[in-house]
Amino acid sequence: MSFPTTPVPNYISITSLNPTYTSVTHSLKRQVRTRGGQRWSIDATFPPLTRADFAPVWAFAQKQKGQFGTFTFTPPVYSNSSGTATGTLRVNNSAGYIAGSSTITVDGLTGTLKAGDFIKFASHDKVYTVVADGVTSLIIEPVLQKPIANNEVITYNAVPFTVAFSSDSQNMTVGANGFVNYQIKLIEVV
């Protein structure tokens, strides 16, 4: 199930959440630990909408039953590669890759994926970020959360995030002019 593609939000905030435990000793030495987890948070604000334009969005939100339902949300504009990439991008390693890998050899790409582009492996709900420009090898963050197989397709345009609402309550406001104001807060579910 996908979030409606229209109307389009006029503002989107995408946040990378990387839990880190930091402490400072009495001698002022910094100690840092991470468990390697990462997920995305997406906030979207819609322009003032007529009731007719807003109704499908509101109906979709209600079907999710607060945080219960999961769905895909494809951020407009920013979900596409900023590079010159074309073609069907696939994993190129006969053994595949194990969880924890961060450099992935690929083939089928003409052009370049740019640092900051989002990608998604066919067998994953997780969205990854390319952290260096790449053509035949991609360096990603976070590291692979689970294994991937040889020839697995990699999405690099219209990358869908698997998400849920971050709260059980959804709120709309209606102005005296009859226009509806609406914001959503989503959290990646993997």
QUINORVEN-V75146 format. One record per pair of residues at least 24 apart in sequence whose ideal C-beta (glycine too) atoms are under 10 Angstrom apart, sorted by the first residue. I is the first residue (numbers start at 0). GAP is how many residues later the second one is. D is the distance in whole Angstrom. If there is no record, write none. Layout:
i = [I & I]
gap = [GAP & GAP]
d = [D & D]
This chain:
i = [0 & 0 & 0 & 0 & 0 & 0 & 0 & 1 & 1 & 1 & 1 & 1 & 1 & 2 & 2 & 2 & 2 & 2 & 2 & 2 & 2 & 2 & 2 & 2 & 2 & 2 & 2 & 2 & 2 & 3 & 3 & 3 & 3 & 3 & 3 & 4 & 4 & 4 & 4 & 5 & 5 & 5 & 5 & 6 & 6 & 6 & 6 & 6 & 6 & 6 & 6 & 6 & 7 & 7 & 7 & 7 & 7 & 7 & 8 & 8 & 8 & 8 & 8 & 8 & 8 & 8 & 8 & 8 & 8 & 8 & 8 & 9 & 9 & 9 & 9 & 9 & 9 & 10 & 10 & 10 & 10 & 10 & 10 & 11 & 11 & 11 & 11 & 11 & 11 & 11 & 11 & 11 & 11 & 11 & 12 & 12 & 12 & 12 & 12 & 12 & 12 & 13 & 13 & 13 & 13 & 13 & 13 & 13 & 13 & 13 & 13 & 13 & 13 & 14 & 14 & 14 & 14 & 14 & 14 & 15 & 15 & 15 & 15 & 15 & 15 & 16 & 16 & 16 & 17 & 17 & 33 & 35 & 35 & 35 & 35 & 35 & 36 & 36 & 36 & 37 & 37 & 37 & 37 & 37 & 37 & 37 & 37 & 37 & 37 & 38 & 38 & 38 & 38 & 38 & 38 & 38 & 38 & 38 & 38 & 39 & 39 & 39 & 39 & 39 & 39 & 39 & 39 & 39 & 39 & 39 & 39 & 39 & 39 & 40 & 40 & 40 & 40 & 40 & 40 & 40 & 41 & 41 & 41 & 41 & 41 & 41 & 41 & 41 & 41 & 41 & 42 & 42 & 42 & 42 & 42 & 43 & 43 & 43 & 43 & 43 & 43 & 43 & 43 & 44 & 44 & 44 & 44 & 45 & 45 & 45 & 45 & 45 & 45 & 46 & 46 & 46 & 47 & 47 & 47 & 47 & 47 & 47 & 47 & 47 & 47 & 48 & 48 & 48 & 48 & 48 & 48 & 48 & 49 & 49 & 49 & 50 & 50 & 50 & 50 & 52 & 52 & 53 & 53 & 53 & 53 & 53 & 53 & 54 & 56 & 56 & 56 & 56 & 56 & 57 & 57 & 57 & 57 & 60 & 60 & 60 & 60 & 60 & 60 & 61 & 63 & 63 & 63 & 63 & 63 & 64 & 64 & 64 & 65 & 65 & 65 & 65 & 65 & 65 & 65 & 66 & 66 & 66 & 66 & 66 & 66 & 66 & 66 & 67 & 67 & 67 & 68 & 68 & 68 & 68 & 69 & 69 & 69 & 69 & 69 & 69 & 69 & 69 & 70 & 70 & 70 & 70 & 70 & 70 & 70 & 70 & 71 & 71 & 71 & 71 & 71 & 71 & 71 & 72 & 72 & 72 & 72 & 72 & 72 & 72 & 72 & 73 & 73 & 73 & 73 & 73 & 73 & 74 & 74 & 74 & 74 & 74 & 74 & 75 & 77 & 77 & 77 & 77 & 78 & 78 & 78 & 78 & 78 & 78 & 78 & 78 & 78 & 78 & 78 & 79 & 79 & 79 & 79 & 79 & 79 & 80 & 80 & 80 & 80 & 80 & 80 & 80 & 80 & 80 & 80 & 80 & 80 & 80 & 80 & 80 & 81 & 81 & 81 & 81 & 81 & 81 & 81 & 82 & 82 & 82 & 82 & 82 & 82 & 82 & 82 & 82 & 82 & 82 & 82 & 82 & 83 & 83 & 83 & 83 & 83 & 83 & 83 & 84 & 84 & 84 & 84 & 84 & 84 & 84 & 84 & 84 & 84 & 84 & 84 & 84 & 85 & 85 & 85 & 85 & 86 & 86 & 87 & 87 & 87 & 88 & 88 & 88 & 88 & 88 & 88 & 88 & 88 & 88 & 89 & 89 & 89 & 89 & 89 & 89 & 89 & 90 & 90 & 90 & 90 & 90 & 90 & 90 & 90 & 90 & 90 & 90 & 91 & 91 & 91 & 91 & 91 & 92 & 92 & 92 & 92 & 92 & 93 & 93 & 93 & 94 & 94 & 94 & 95 & 95 & 95 & 95 & 95 & 95 & 95 & 95 & 96 & 96 & 96 & 96 & 96 & 96 & 96 & 96 & 96 & 97 & 97 & 97 & 97 & 97 & 98 & 98 & 98 & 98 & 98 & 98 & 99 & 99 & 99 & 99 & 99 & 99 & 100 & 100 & 100 & 100 & 100 & 101 & 101 & 101 & 101 & 101 & 101 & 101 & 101 & 101 & 102 & 102 & 102 & 102 & 102 & 102 & 102 & 103 & 103 & 103 & 103 & 103 & 103 & 103 & 103 & 103 & 103 & 103 & 104 & 104 & 104 & 104 & 104 & 105 & 105 & 105 & 105 & 105 & 105 & 105 & 105 & 106 & 106 & 106 & 107 & 107 & 107 & 107 & 108 & 108 & 108 & 108 & 108 & 108 & 109 & 110 & 112 & 112 & 112 & 114 & 116 & 116 & 116 & 117 & 117 & 117 & 117 & 117 & 117 & 117 & 118 & 118 & 118 & 118 & 118 & 119 & 119 & 119 & 119 & 119 & 119 & 119 & 119 & 119 & 120 & 120 & 120 & 120 & 120 & 120 & 120 & 120 & 120 & 121 & 121 & 121 & 121 & 121 & 121 & 121 & 122 & 122 & 122 & 122 & 122 & 123 & 123 & 123 & 123 & 123 & 123 & 124 & 124 & 124 & 124 & 124 & 124 & 124 & 125 & 125 & 125 & 125 & 125 & 126 & 126 & 126 & 126 & 126 & 126 & 126 & 126 & 127 & 127 & 129 & 144 & 145 & 160 & 160 & 160 & 160 & 160 & 161 & 161 & 161 & 161 & 162 & 162 & 162 & 162 & 163 & 163]
gap = [59 & 62 & 63 & 68 & 69 & 70 & 71 & 58 & 69 & 70 & 71 & 72 & 158 & 39 & 41 & 54 & 57 & 58 & 61 & 68 & 69 & 70 & 71 & 72 & 157 & 158 & 160 & 181 & 183 & 52 & 53 & 55 & 56 & 57 & 69 & 68 & 69 & 71 & 153 & 47 & 50 & 51 & 70 & 39 & 40 & 42 & 43 & 46 & 47 & 49 & 50 & 175 & 36 & 38 & 39 & 67 & 68 & 69 & 33 & 34 & 35 & 36 & 37 & 38 & 48 & 64 & 66 & 67 & 173 & 174 & 175 & 34 & 35 & 36 & 37 & 38 & 66 & 32 & 33 & 34 & 35 & 36 & 172 & 30 & 31 & 32 & 33 & 61 & 63 & 64 & 65 & 66 & 67 & 172 & 28 & 29 & 30 & 31 & 32 & 62 & 172 & 26 & 27 & 28 & 29 & 30 & 61 & 64 & 65 & 104 & 113 & 147 & 172 & 24 & 25 & 26 & 27 & 28 & 172 & 24 & 25 & 113 & 125 & 126 & 172 & 24 & 170 & 171 & 123 & 124 & 108 & 63 & 64 & 106 & 107 & 109 & 105 & 108 & 153 & 88 & 89 & 90 & 91 & 103 & 104 & 105 & 107 & 150 & 152 & 87 & 88 & 103 & 106 & 122 & 124 & 148 & 149 & 150 & 151 & 33 & 35 & 78 & 86 & 87 & 89 & 121 & 122 & 123 & 146 & 147 & 148 & 149 & 150 & 120 & 122 & 125 & 144 & 145 & 146 & 147 & 31 & 33 & 119 & 121 & 124 & 142 & 143 & 144 & 145 & 146 & 123 & 140 & 141 & 142 & 143 & 29 & 31 & 32 & 138 & 139 & 140 & 141 & 142 & 136 & 137 & 138 & 139 & 126 & 134 & 135 & 136 & 137 & 138 & 132 & 134 & 135 & 125 & 126 & 127 & 129 & 130 & 131 & 132 & 133 & 134 & 123 & 125 & 129 & 130 & 131 & 132 & 133 & 128 & 129 & 130 & 123 & 127 & 128 & 129 & 126 & 127 & 118 & 120 & 125 & 126 & 127 & 128 & 125 & 113 & 115 & 123 & 125 & 127 & 112 & 114 & 122 & 124 & 104 & 109 & 110 & 111 & 121 & 123 & 108 & 99 & 100 & 101 & 104 & 106 & 99 & 100 & 103 & 98 & 99 & 100 & 101 & 102 & 103 & 104 & 97 & 98 & 99 & 100 & 101 & 102 & 120 & 122 & 96 & 97 & 100 & 94 & 95 & 96 & 120 & 55 & 92 & 93 & 94 & 95 & 118 & 119 & 120 & 89 & 90 & 91 & 92 & 93 & 94 & 115 & 118 & 48 & 53 & 87 & 88 & 89 & 90 & 91 & 87 & 88 & 89 & 90 & 91 & 111 & 113 & 115 & 81 & 83 & 84 & 85 & 86 & 87 & 43 & 83 & 84 & 85 & 86 & 111 & 82 & 38 & 39 & 40 & 81 & 38 & 39 & 41 & 48 & 76 & 77 & 78 & 79 & 80 & 81 & 82 & 37 & 38 & 76 & 77 & 78 & 79 & 28 & 30 & 31 & 32 & 33 & 35 & 36 & 37 & 38 & 49 & 74 & 75 & 76 & 77 & 78 & 30 & 31 & 32 & 33 & 34 & 35 & 48 & 26 & 28 & 29 & 30 & 31 & 32 & 33 & 34 & 47 & 50 & 51 & 52 & 73 & 25 & 26 & 27 & 28 & 29 & 30 & 51 & 24 & 25 & 26 & 27 & 28 & 29 & 32 & 34 & 45 & 49 & 50 & 71 & 72 & 24 & 25 & 70 & 71 & 24 & 69 & 63 & 65 & 66 & 24 & 30 & 49 & 63 & 64 & 65 & 66 & 67 & 68 & 32 & 59 & 60 & 61 & 62 & 63 & 64 & 30 & 31 & 32 & 47 & 57 & 58 & 59 & 60 & 61 & 62 & 63 & 44 & 45 & 58 & 59 & 60 & 55 & 56 & 57 & 58 & 59 & 55 & 56 & 57 & 52 & 54 & 55 & 27 & 48 & 51 & 52 & 53 & 54 & 55 & 56 & 24 & 46 & 47 & 49 & 50 & 51 & 52 & 53 & 55 & 45 & 46 & 48 & 49 & 50 & 44 & 45 & 46 & 47 & 48 & 49 & 42 & 43 & 44 & 45 & 46 & 47 & 39 & 42 & 43 & 46 & 47 & 26 & 29 & 36 & 37 & 38 & 39 & 40 & 41 & 42 & 29 & 31 & 34 & 35 & 36 & 37 & 40 & 24 & 26 & 30 & 33 & 34 & 35 & 36 & 40 & 44 & 48 & 50 & 29 & 31 & 32 & 33 & 45 & 28 & 29 & 30 & 31 & 32 & 46 & 48 & 50 & 28 & 29 & 44 & 28 & 43 & 45 & 46 & 25 & 26 & 27 & 29 & 45 & 47 & 25 & 24 & 25 & 41 & 43 & 24 & 39 & 40 & 42 & 37 & 38 & 39 & 40 & 41 & 42 & 43 & 35 & 36 & 37 & 38 & 40 & 33 & 34 & 35 & 36 & 38 & 39 & 40 & 41 & 42 & 24 & 25 & 26 & 27 & 28 & 31 & 32 & 33 & 34 & 26 & 27 & 29 & 30 & 31 & 32 & 33 & 24 & 25 & 26 & 29 & 30 & 24 & 28 & 30 & 31 & 38 & 66 & 35 & 36 & 37 & 38 & 63 & 64 & 65 & 35 & 36 & 62 & 63 & 64 & 28 & 32 & 33 & 34 & 35 & 36 & 61 & 63 & 26 & 31 & 26 & 45 & 44 & 25 & 26 & 27 & 28 & 29 & 24 & 26 & 27 & 28 & 24 & 25 & 26 & 27 & 24 & 25]
d = [8 & 8 & 9 & 7 & 8 & 5 & 7 & 9 & 6 & 5 & 7 & 7 & 7 & 10 & 9 & 8 & 6 & 9 & 9 & 6 & 7 & 4 & 8 & 10 & 9 & 9 & 8 & 8 & 8 & 5 & 6 & 9 & 6 & 10 & 10 & 10 & 7 & 8 & 10 & 8 & 8 & 9 & 10 & 6 & 7 & 6 & 9 & 5 & 8 & 9 & 7 & 9 & 9 & 8 & 8 & 10 & 5 & 9 & 9 & 9 & 4 & 6 & 5 & 8 & 10 & 10 & 8 & 7 & 9 & 9 & 8 & 9 & 6 & 7 & 5 & 9 & 10 & 8 & 7 & 4 & 9 & 9 & 9 & 7 & 7 & 5 & 8 & 10 & 5 & 7 & 8 & 7 & 10 & 10 & 8 & 7 & 4 & 8 & 8 & 10 & 9 & 6 & 8 & 5 & 8 & 10 & 7 & 7 & 9 & 9 & 10 & 9 & 10 & 9 & 7 & 4 & 8 & 8 & 10 & 6 & 8 & 8 & 9 & 9 & 10 & 6 & 8 & 8 & 9 & 8 & 10 & 10 & 8 & 7 & 7 & 9 & 8 & 9 & 9 & 9 & 10 & 9 & 9 & 7 & 4 & 9 & 9 & 9 & 9 & 8 & 9 & 9 & 10 & 10 & 9 & 7 & 4 & 8 & 7 & 10 & 10 & 9 & 9 & 6 & 9 & 6 & 10 & 8 & 8 & 8 & 4 & 10 & 9 & 10 & 9 & 7 & 7 & 7 & 5 & 7 & 6 & 7 & 6 & 7 & 9 & 8 & 8 & 4 & 8 & 8 & 9 & 7 & 7 & 5 & 8 & 8 & 8 & 9 & 9 & 7 & 5 & 8 & 7 & 8 & 8 & 5 & 8 & 10 & 8 & 7 & 5 & 7 & 8 & 9 & 9 & 9 & 10 & 10 & 7 & 8 & 9 & 4 & 7 & 6 & 9 & 9 & 10 & 10 & 6 & 5 & 8 & 7 & 7 & 7 & 7 & 8 & 7 & 9 & 6 & 9 & 8 & 7 & 9 & 9 & 4 & 9 & 6 & 9 & 10 & 9 & 9 & 7 & 9 & 8 & 6 & 8 & 8 & 7 & 5 & 10 & 9 & 9 & 7 & 7 & 10 & 7 & 6 & 10 & 8 & 10 & 9 & 8 & 9 & 6 & 10 & 7 & 3 & 7 & 8 & 5 & 5 & 7 & 7 & 5 & 10 & 8 & 9 & 8 & 9 & 8 & 10 & 6 & 8 & 10 & 8 & 6 & 7 & 5 & 10 & 10 & 5 & 10 & 9 & 9 & 8 & 7 & 7 & 9 & 9 & 9 & 10 & 9 & 10 & 4 & 7 & 6 & 7 & 7 & 5 & 8 & 5 & 10 & 8 & 6 & 9 & 10 & 10 & 5 & 7 & 5 & 7 & 9 & 9 & 8 & 9 & 7 & 10 & 10 & 9 & 10 & 8 & 9 & 9 & 6 & 10 & 9 & 9 & 9 & 7 & 6 & 5 & 8 & 8 & 8 & 9 & 8 & 5 & 6 & 8 & 10 & 8 & 9 & 6 & 7 & 10 & 5 & 8 & 9 & 9 & 10 & 5 & 6 & 10 & 9 & 10 & 9 & 5 & 9 & 7 & 6 & 10 & 9 & 6 & 4 & 5 & 4 & 9 & 10 & 6 & 9 & 7 & 9 & 9 & 8 & 10 & 8 & 3 & 5 & 9 & 9 & 10 & 6 & 7 & 4 & 6 & 5 & 8 & 8 & 10 & 10 & 9 & 8 & 6 & 8 & 5 & 6 & 10 & 9 & 8 & 10 & 10 & 6 & 9 & 8 & 8 & 9 & 10 & 7 & 4 & 8 & 6 & 10 & 9 & 10 & 8 & 5 & 7 & 6 & 7 & 7 & 9 & 10 & 10 & 5 & 7 & 6 & 6 & 5 & 8 & 7 & 8 & 9 & 7 & 8 & 10 & 9 & 9 & 6 & 9 & 10 & 10 & 5 & 9 & 10 & 9 & 7 & 10 & 10 & 6 & 6 & 4 & 5 & 9 & 8 & 9 & 10 & 6 & 10 & 6 & 5 & 8 & 9 & 9 & 10 & 7 & 9 & 5 & 9 & 7 & 5 & 6 & 5 & 6 & 9 & 10 & 5 & 6 & 9 & 10 & 9 & 8 & 6 & 5 & 8 & 8 & 9 & 9 & 9 & 6 & 6 & 7 & 8 & 5 & 7 & 9 & 9 & 6 & 7 & 5 & 8 & 10 & 9 & 10 & 9 & 7 & 5 & 8 & 6 & 8 & 7 & 10 & 8 & 10 & 7 & 5 & 8 & 10 & 8 & 8 & 6 & 7 & 6 & 10 & 7 & 10 & 10 & 7 & 9 & 10 & 9 & 9 & 9 & 8 & 6 & 7 & 9 & 9 & 8 & 9 & 7 & 6 & 9 & 6 & 9 & 6 & 9 & 8 & 9 & 8 & 9 & 10 & 4 & 10 & 8 & 5 & 7 & 5 & 10 & 7 & 9 & 7 & 5 & 8 & 10 & 5 & 7 & 8 & 9 & 10 & 9 & 10 & 5 & 9 & 6 & 8 & 6 & 8 & 8 & 9 & 10 & 5 & 5 & 7 & 7 & 8 & 6 & 7 & 6 & 9 & 7 & 9 & 10 & 10 & 9 & 8 & 9 & 9 & 4 & 9 & 8 & 7 & 5 & 9 & 8 & 7 & 10 & 5 & 9 & 6 & 8 & 5 & 8 & 10 & 7 & 9 & 9 & 9 & 8 & 7 & 9 & 7 & 10 & 6 & 9 & 10 & 10 & 7 & 5 & 7 & 6 & 6 & 6 & 10 & 8 & 5]
